[in-house]
């Protein structure tokens, strides 16, 4: 029987500003990538999302990023490795402390935005992130793209491959930059079809028409796009109809 984790980025509001419907998405996903305050999120939001995740049996992950609130963590930054390690460690520890007060814990780590894309091909930045995970808890899995530099940097850690139902792929298996047209797939039917293919066949069709092998254990559905909740529900329903069991990887 095919098994897949469904993850989404949650807790990405800040103060009075709310982004996405965290409560509704927690009814759909099996893992929650919770913002740790560097690209979005604040202590109250982190606590609320962790409490809701625990109540619904959803696995909590630390969504770590560059320190970039104004740019939502999507701007390329040049951060020294030692500083990046310390900042990722800070984010994991902060969220884990909050999660534990609500009866949960951080069970995995996923970089966000520019950091996510950077560690796919930058061995030095990948090592910095891996060093933070290793320092905090080497049992924590790292969620990344197949073929990422994280695999080499974290040989002694658990690295889990993920895929994106609503993002376009290059022939090399990388995500098309959000600066490029068509980087995000908005057609709900196309997103659902891609999700089922990823989970059952382990492949995706790249922007040039070629077929890319993924073999991912987790599939990401974004929570900050229009109609995100309805789309996430449709993806989960289609996966279950195809005989795929949604189950956390961590």
Secondary structure, DSSP 4 states (H G I P E B T S, - for coil): -EEEEEEEEE---BTTB--S-HHHHTTT-SEEEEE-SSSS--HHHHHHHHHHHHHHTPEEEEEE--S-TTTTT-S-----HHHHHHHHHHHHHHHHHHHHHTT--EEEEEE-HHHHHHHHH-HHHHHHHHHHHHHHHTTSEEEEETT-THHHHTTTS-EEEEEETTB-B-TTSPBPPTTSTT-B---HHHHHHHHHHHHHH-EEE-TTS-EEE---SEEE--SSSTTHHHHHHHHHHHHHHTTEEE----
